[in-house]
Amino acid sequence: MPKIPTPLTDKKISSAKPKKEKDYTLADGKGLHLLIKSSGAKIWEFVFISPLTKKRRKKSLGSYPNVTLVSARDIRSNNLMLLSN
């Protein structure tokens, strides 16, 4: 049974600090991740399975202050709709 991540909040995102050694991700669910880089940058990513090649793909949606949590979720839902068609 897959693990269901707890949805992200603005407070959790803004309090996420970079680790000096390596990058890490915070999952929001349904393929939406926030990549926290060691430089301090926060980048939204959408991870999905390509319907043509059946391989895992990653799409960048923008950086956190420019792309908010609500707009990243809207982009994710639009991408999921396109993938289902």
Backbone torsions as a table, in degrees:
resi	resn	phi	psi	omega
1	MET	NA	129.1	-177.5
2	PRO	-71.9	150.6	177.9
3	LYS	-77.8	131.1	179.6
4	ILE	-97.4	115.6	-178.2
5	PRO	-75.0	151.5	175.0
6	THR	-76.9	138.5	-179.5
7	PRO	-61.6	145.9	179.0
8	LEU	-73.7	155.8	173.7
9	THR	-125.4	162.2	178.5
10	ASP	-61.9	-35.0	179.8
11	LYS	-66.1	-42.5	179.9
12	LYS	-66.5	-36.9	-179.7
13	ILE	-69.3	-45.9	-177.3
14	SER	-70.4	-25.2	179.5
15	SER	-88.2	-5.0	179.3
16	ALA	-71.1	123.9	-178.1
17	LYS	-108.2	147.2	179.1
18	PRO	-72.0	146.3	174.1
19	LYS	-94.5	143.8	-175.3
20	LYS	-69.8	-32.2	-173.5
21	GLU	-77.7	-50.5	-172.2
22	LYS	-152.1	169.9	178.2
23	ASP	-80.2	156.0	175.2
24	TYR	-146.6	166.7	-177.2
25	THR	-122.3	152.4	170.5
26	LEU	-116.6	124.6	-176.5
27	ALA	-91.9	140.0	175.8
28	ASP	-105.8	-21.9	-179.4
29	GLY	113.8	154.4	179.0
30	LYS	56.2	35.5	174.0
31	GLY	91.2	-1.2	-179.3
32	LEU	-93.3	125.8	-179.3
33	HIS	-130.9	151.0	171.5
34	LEU	-112.0	114.9	179.9
35	LEU	-87.4	121.2	176.4
36	ILE	-101.3	110.0	-178.1
37	LYS	-84.7	159.0	-179.3
38	SER	-66.9	-19.0	177.3
39	SER	-80.3	-11.4	179.9
40	GLY	105.6	-6.9	179.1
41	ALA	-72.6	144.2	178.0
42	LYS	-121.0	116.3	-172.0
43	ILE	-123.6	130.9	176.4
44	TRP	-79.0	137.4	176.4
45	GLU	-133.2	144.0	175.1
46	PHE	-116.8	119.2	-177.8
47	VAL	-105.7	130.1	-177.1
48	PHE	-149.4	168.3	175.8
49	ILE	-100.2	124.9	-179.8
50	SER	-67.7	130.2	-178.8
51	PRO	-69.8	-23.5	-178.1
52	LEU	-85.3	-49.9	-175.2
53	THR	-95.9	-12.1	-177.8
54	LYS	59.7	29.4	177.1
55	LYS	-109.8	156.2	179.4
56	ARG	-75.9	130.3	-179.0
57	ARG	-124.1	156.8	-179.6
58	LYS	-131.1	132.0	179.9
59	LYS	-124.7	129.3	178.8
60	SER	-83.4	137.6	-178.2
61	LEU	-109.1	-8.5	179.7
62	GLY	126.2	175.4	-178.4
63	SER	-88.5	159.6	-170.4
64	TYR	-63.0	-50.0	-176.4
65	PRO	-65.8	-30.5	-179.3
66	ASN	-78.0	-39.5	178.2
67	VAL	-109.0	112.3	-177.1
68	THR	-76.2	172.5	179.1
69	LEU	-62.5	-42.2	-178.5
70	VAL	-65.8	-44.0	-179.3
71	SER	-70.7	-32.6	176.1
72	ALA	-65.4	-38.9	177.1
73	ARG	-67.5	-35.7	176.6
74	ASP	-65.1	-43.5	178.6
75	ILE	-63.2	-41.2	177.9
76	ARG	-60.8	-45.2	-178.4
77	SER	-66.7	-36.2	176.1
78	ASN	-65.2	-42.0	179.3
79	ASN	-66.2	-39.7	177.2
80	LEU	-63.5	-37.7	177.8
81	MET	-65.3	-42.7	178.2
82	LEU	-64.5	-38.6	180.0
83	LEU	-68.4	-33.8	-179.7
84	SER	-71.7	-26.7	177.5
85	ASN	-85.2	NA	NA
